[in-house]
Each structure stands twice: as C-alpha cells, then as structure tokens.
C-alpha cells in the first residue's frame, strides 16, 4: 500500500511467499560450508604450473540495498602437490556469492577458501561486476563496472606470477 499498489490485486497475492522463497535461494550460501562443498575433490597431482578457470558467471546481492550485482570471476592457483576438481572452483564462488555481499569481501572469501582447501603456492581471484545499485538507482551510471582482486602467496609476492595471471584472465 505504501507503494501505491493494491496488495489484494491478483498478481500480488502470492508475491510475499515468492519473495521469501527467492531470498532463501539467493542466500543459500549461508547454509553451505567449504569442507562439504569440496567433498574430497582434492587430488594428489605432480603439477606445479598455473591452473585458471575464468569467466565463471557470478550473481550476488549487495548487502547495502539487497539489489543484485553480477559479472564474472576468474580463479587461478599454482598447485603444491594437489589439484581440485575444476567445478569446485565455480561452486566455491557460488557458495560465497549466495550471501549478502560486498564485492571486495566476496573476492577475498573466494581466494581464502581456495587457499584453505588446497594449500597451494598461491591463489589469484579477479571479479568484474556490474552493480544494479549503481545502474538503476543511486548515481544511475549504466556501463560502470567494478573490478576487484585478491592475491595470496606467490600471486601476491611475485610480480611475474601476478602479471602472468592478470594477462591470462585479460586484465593487462
């Protein structure tokens, strides 16, 4: 009613239940944990070169306005005797994205989780996203994108490793 709508209108009658169900889905990451998600999909492997999964679709809700932001996440790591099932990288990103978020924290949570799961030499994560809170409200700037990164281990300490990763994911 505060919006000027009739809450008894046919199209709105079931809207509160639909919204509640939608919010449970969009925040299901709160009910997941890293150990169960990875589920023994870490394997001994004598591989010590960079592994990257890029252009993983990502959708989340801004914790300030509960309006979506969406984009791509790129995840890379250098193994130290262990690799992870590639789909698990996307699942890790999804678990943290399905929580109320800010992009900066989301980027770091994904990097920390990969580091925890694998204990690799290093991890790099880049997220490129469009925030609907900047597009459809607030400053109303369609086309503005936000890029965040989190670098751990050799990705942080060695500029050559960081540059290789950023080049391969198209950030340089």
Buried (B, 14 or more C-beta within 10 A) or exposed (E): EEEEEEEEEEEEEEEEEEEEEEEEEBBEBEEBEBEEBBEEBBEEEEBEEBBBBBEBEBEBBBEEBEBBBEBBBBBBBBBBBBBBBEEBBBBBBBBBBBBBBBBEBBBBBBBBBBBEBBEBBBBBBBBBBBBBBBBEEEEEEEEEEBEBBBBBBBBBEBEEBBEBBBEBBEBE
